[in-house]
Amino acid sequence: MSDLTQHPPIAAIATPIGEGGIAVIRVSGSGAVEKVAGCFRGKDLASVDSHTVHFGRIINNDGRIVDEVLATVFRAPKSYTGEDTVEISCHGGVLVTQSVLETLLKQGVRSAEPGEFTQRAFLNGKLDLDQAEAVADLIHAKSIKAVDAANQQLEGRLGEHIKTFRQQIIDATAMVELELDFIEEDVEFANKDQLRKLLVDVNLEIAKLLDTYETGRLVKDGVKSVFIGRPNAGKSTLLNTLIGSDRAIVTEIAGTTRDTIDADWSYDGLLFKLIDTAGLRETEDLIEAEGVKRSQKAFEQADLVVYLKDISLPMDLSERNEIAGFQKRADQTPFLLIGTKLDLSQPDGDKHPEERLHFDLKISALEDENIDQLKKLMKQRALENKDYDASSLLVTSSRHRDALQKARENVTRAIAALDNGMTGDFLSIDLRAALKELGTITGEITNEDVLSSIFSRFCIGK
């Protein structure tokens, strides 16, 4: 853990820039309270107690009043960063907020880098690394379920699991390495059957955690839902209906949508990233052809495919084959076949051959018919075969997934070495490699490149 005195004071605006009632400027580091006191007129902040709020004025070097503020003082180590911290609440205008910050910088305070406050909280032992990452996830969350997943990680539930795995492996490693110290005396400290059971149990628990990643990814990043189909099948109309605004241009002219159009839509706490694609057809128009190519690429990257068929029009053999082809290519990706323009379809159900297809649902986006059922079906199909409820512990980070996969591979090798009667030094190499991978998740083991990558995702002021 770093010495707090080694961290010079930093400052940043912690609230969004813009016009508002209040803005907050955060100052943290060794001497932070004294630096703020140098431009604060009111109580002597250097002598006040921790966790107290004081009214005063920020004064610039010319003696001019910059703004009336409230200064909240937090003494180390009882602060977010673990350092002396002052949070200044000023009026929320862009100019006045920036003026207060510039006045503080003239006191010898440095501008904070993105995520530097949270990085200091990690370095000072206030947060594990996985908890620090959860702060960024919480800030960027776009759905209730993403907020829930981030809060779970922020509470330390994932870290507790990882630390349990590590401690079990540490105990196993200690026994194996202790035997190596007494190898000439032929002393056995580790019961091989118990050791194997411990490693198998750890391996199974890591596997269970890894199995949650796909669900965690959807919860955190959103379900990439791609609308495909022939021109004028109603893709753009459906997208507009779901998000409640005219995001995509809708006309009677086939081929209006030339490129993929993205829009975020949240339903029942889950984020869907809707993608409206260009209509699928052969065309000599170079721009439209590029749009069709992008439609195919979007399909390949989808978490949920929604094929829209205009049931007011007859179906030819090529479209029937096209639908069958997409269903086959979707493979494990959830696929919905939706009939559109129900309000225009013919009353005679046997009139069109497409009636012989099995539609998951038929809708009219214009008349809002069966749209609620479609929303429920999309969520149900997106989370199909995924065990998830509000209490589920999820792995949402690809970094954590990669570390868990590597740790499991090392534990698996250790089990194989044990079964093959290999000496303890080989077991020790694999077990220590597993410990290293698990340690990178919670931050027991770090390097500058990893920290820079993680904290660069943060906004300035957090």
N, C-alpha and C positions, 0 to 999 in steps of 0.2 A: 504494500500500500504506500502511496506517495505521501511525503510530508506536506501538510497543508501550507506551510510557509513557502513552499516552492511554487505555489500557484499565484501569479500576480492577478490583480483584479481585472475582471472583464465585464462588459456591459452590452446589452442589446434590448431592443424593443421586443417584448414578449407577446404582444397582441397584434392582430392584423392591422396593417397600415390602412388608414382611411378616416373618414369622419365618423365620430361616435362620441358617446358620453364620456368614456374613460379609456385611457391607454395605460399599459403597465410597462415599466422599464425595469429590467432586472440587473443588479450589480452583484458580483460574487467574487470572492478571493481574499487573500491576505491584505488587510488594510482597507477593505471595501467600505466599512462603516465610516472610517475616518475620511476617505476620499469623498464620499457623499456629503459628510458633515462640512467639508470645505466650501460647498456651494449651497448649503441649506441654512435658511434663517428660520429659527424656531428653537425647540429644545436642542441641547447639545447631544446629538445622536451618539457620540462616542461614549457617553456616560449612561445611556438608557439601558433598561433590561431587554433581554431577548423576548421576541414575540409580543412586541408592543407597537402601536401605531401612533404616529405623531403628525400633526398638521404644521405646515410651514410653507416657505417660498423658496424656489430655486432662483439663485441670483447669479448672473454672469460676471465675468471679470471686470466689466465696467460698472457694476453695481446696479444694473437694470434687472427688474423682476421679469423672469422668464415665464413663470406660472406658479399658481398656488397648487400645492400637492399634498398627498398623504404619503409618509414614508413608513414602511413596515420593516422592522429590524429583526433578523434571525441570527443568533449567535451560533458559531460552530460548537459542536458538530450537529446541532439540532436544526438543520436546514436541508433543503432538497439536495444541494451539492455536498453537504458536510462541511462547508466553509462559511465564514461570515458572509451574510447576504442581506441586501437591502432591496426591497421592491417598492418602486415609486409609482404611485397612481396619480396621473396628471390628466388634464383635459385631452379628449381624443382627437383633436384635429391633426392633420398631417404636419403642418408647419410647427405647431407648438410642441408636438411629441419629438420631432427631429431636433428642435432647439434645446429641449431638456437633455436629450442624449448627447448633443454636441458639447453642452456645458459640462457634462460629466466627463467626456473624453478629454477636455482641456484640463481636468484635475489629475491627469496621468493614468486614466483608466483606458484599457485597450478594448477595441471592438471584438465581440465574441465571434468565433467561427461557427458554422452550422453544427448543431448538436454538442457544442462544447460544454454547456452546463450539465447535460446528462452524462457526457463522457467523464466529467469530474465526479459526478455522483457515483459512477462505476468505479473509478480509480480510488475513491475514498471509501469504498465498501458500503455505500448506501444502497446500491442495486447490484444484482448479478447481471451478467452480460445479456442473458436472455430476457431479463426484466427491462433492461435498457432498450432493447430492440422492441419490446412490447409498447413502450412509450410512443415510438414512431408509428407503430401499427395502429395505436389508439387514435393518434392525430389524423392519420390518413384513412381511417375506417369510413366506409360509405354505406354500411348496413348495420342493423342492430346485432345480427349474428357475428359480424366482424368485430364489433365493440365487445361483445361477450367473450369472444376468443382472446382478444387482446387483454381484457381485464383478468382472465384466468391466468395468462402468462405473467401479467404484472403482479398478481398476487403471489407468484412463485410456485404454482402447482407443477409446471414443467420442470423447473429447477430442482424441486424436491424429488421428483422421480429420477432425474439424472443423477443427483447426488446419492440416492439409494443404490443405483447401479454401480456407481463409482466405488462406493464404500465396500460393496460386496466383492468387487474385483480387486480392490486394494487389499482386503483381508486375504483373498486367495493368493495374490502375488506375494504377500508377506510370508505366508506359509511355504510357498514354493522356494522363495529366495533364502529363507532361513535354512531350509534343507541343504541348499547349495553351500552354505557356510560350514555345514557339518558333514559334507559329503564323504570325507575320509572315515568318519566315525560311523557311517551307515545309519544315521538317525533319521527317522521319518516323522515329520511334524504334520503333514497333510494327509488325511485319509482320502485316498484316490476316489472312492465312490462318492463321498460327500462333496469333494471338490468338483467332480463331474456334474453332480446334481445341481450344485450352485451355479455353475457356468451354463448349464442347459436352461435353468430357470431364468437367468439373466437374459439369455439369448431369446427366449420366448417373450419376455416382457418388452425387450427392444423391438421385436417383430410386431407386437401388438401396437406399439407406439407408431412404428413406421406405417402400419396399415391405415392410420388416421390421416396420413398426409394428403391424399387426394381430396378427402372431404375438407380438410383444413385449407387447402389451396382454393377450393371453390368458395368457402366462407370468406376467406381473406380477399381474394382477387376478383371474385364474382364469376358467375357461370357464363362463359362465352357462348351465346345463343345465336346461331346463324339461321336467317330466313333465306331459303332458296326456292326456286321454282321458275316457271316460264314467265316471260314479260306479262305485265298486267294481271298477275295472279293475286295481287292485293298485299304484297310484302310491305310496301311503304305505308299503305293505309293502316295495316296492323301495327307497325312500329309507332306511328303517330297516335293511334288509339291507346296503346299501352302506356306511353309516356305522358299522354295528355297534352301534347302540343304538336305543331306542324314542323317537326324536325326534318322530314323527308318531303320532297316535292312530289305531289300526286297529280297525274294527268291521265287522259285516255290514250295518250300516245305511247305505244310500246317502245321500251328502251329508254324511258325518261331517266331512270337511275343508271348512271354510267360507272359509278365507283361504289365501293362499300361505304355505308354510312353507319357510324357508331353512336349509340346512346345508352346511358346508364339508366336502369330502371330497378327499383327496389320493391319487392313483394314479400309480405309476411316475414320481414327481417332479413331476407336473402337478396343479395345484389345480383342482377342479371345485366350482362354487357350485351345489349342487343345489336346485331349487325345485319343491316338491310343490304342485300347484294343485287348486282345487276341481273336482269332476267336471263335465263339460260337459253341460248339459241345460237345458231350459226349466223354470222353477220360479216359483211365486208367492211363495215365501219371500224376503223382502227381503234378509235377511242372506246367504242362499245365492246370490241373484242378484248381489249385490255381489261375492261370491267368484268367480263365473263371469266377471264383468267384469274382475276383477283377473287371472284366468287368461289372458284374451285379451291384456291388456297385457303380462304376463310373456312370452307367446309372441312378441310383437312385438319385445321387447328381447333375445331369446335369442341365444346363440352356438351352441347345439346344442338341437334339439327332439327329444324322445323321446315318440312317441305310443304309448300302451299300450292294447292291445285284449285283452279277456278272451276267449280262444279256446275256453273251455268253454261259451260262450253263442253262439247264432246271431246273425247280423248282418242288420239290416234295411237298406233302401235309404238311409234318412237317415244312418245311421252310415257307410255306404260313401261317400256324397257328402261327409260331414263330413271323413273322412280324406283324400279327394282334394282337398278345398278347402284343408286345412291344408298338404298337400304343395305345392300350387301357391303358396299365400301365403308359404311358407317361402322360396321363390325361391333365393337364394344361401346361405341359412342351412342348415348340415348338418341332415338330417332322418332319424330312425330310426323304423321301424315295428316295434314289438316285440310279439309275442304273449305274453300272460301266462297264468298258471295252467295250465301244461303238465301238471301232475300231475292236473288235473281234466278235461282235454280228452278228447273221445271218441276211441276207437281207430280208428274209421272215418274216414279222412282226407277222404272225399268227402261226409261227412254235413252239414257246414256250408258255406255258400257263401263264408265268409271264407277258406276254404282256397284260393280262386282269387286272393286277394291275394298279393302278394309280400312276405313278412315278412323283415326283415333278420335276425331271430333270434327263437326262441321259448324262453321261460324259465319257471322256477318259482322265485320268490323264497323261498317257504316251504321248498322242498326243496333250495334252493341249486343248482338245475340250470341249467347254462349261464351262471351269473353271472360266472365268470371270463372267458368269451368275450365277454360283454356289456361288461365293463370295458375289455377290449382294443379292442373295436369303438368304444366311446365316445371313447377317446383317438385312435384312428386317424381317425375321422370328424371330430373337433374340429380336428385339425391337417391335414386334407385340403387338398391344393394349397398347403400352406405349407412352404417350404423351411427346415427347422430341424434343427440338431444342436447338441451341447454347445459347439462352438466358434463358433457363429454370433454375429455382432455384431448386437444388436437395439436398436431404438429403443423404449423402454418408456414414455416420458413424453409426454403430450399437449402439454406446453409445448415440448419439443424438436421434436415433429412439426410444430407450427404454425410454429416458427421456420424449420425446414428447408423447409416449403412456401413460405413467403414469400421465403426466399432463392432458391429455385429459380425462382419467378415473376420475381424481379428479374434473375436471370441470363438467363432466357429473353427478357426484354424487351431486355437488352443485346445478345443475339445478333441479335434482330430489327432493332435499331437499326444494328448493324454491317452486316447484309445490305442495309438500305435506304440505306446511305451517309450516315447521320446523323453530325453532328460529334461530336468526342470529349467535349464537355461533357455531351451527353445520355447517352453511354455511362457517363461518370464518375458521374452521378447514380444510375443503376441499380446499378452495381458497388458503390458506397459503401453503398447500401441493403442489398445482399446481405451485405456485410461486417458491417453492424450486426446483422442478424438472426443470423448465425452467431456473432457475438461474445456475444450474449445467452445462448447455450447454455453456453459455457465460463466466462463471467463477465468477459471482457475489457470488455464493456459491460453495466452494470447500472443499476438505479434502486431506490430504497428500497421501492417497492410490490412489485416482483418479489422482493426479498430477504425482505421481511416475509411474503409468501405462501408462499415455499419453506420458511423455517425455522419457521414456525408449525406445520408438520406434525410436527416433532420432539418427542420427550419432553423433559421437564426433566432436565438432567444429561447431555445428549448434544450 
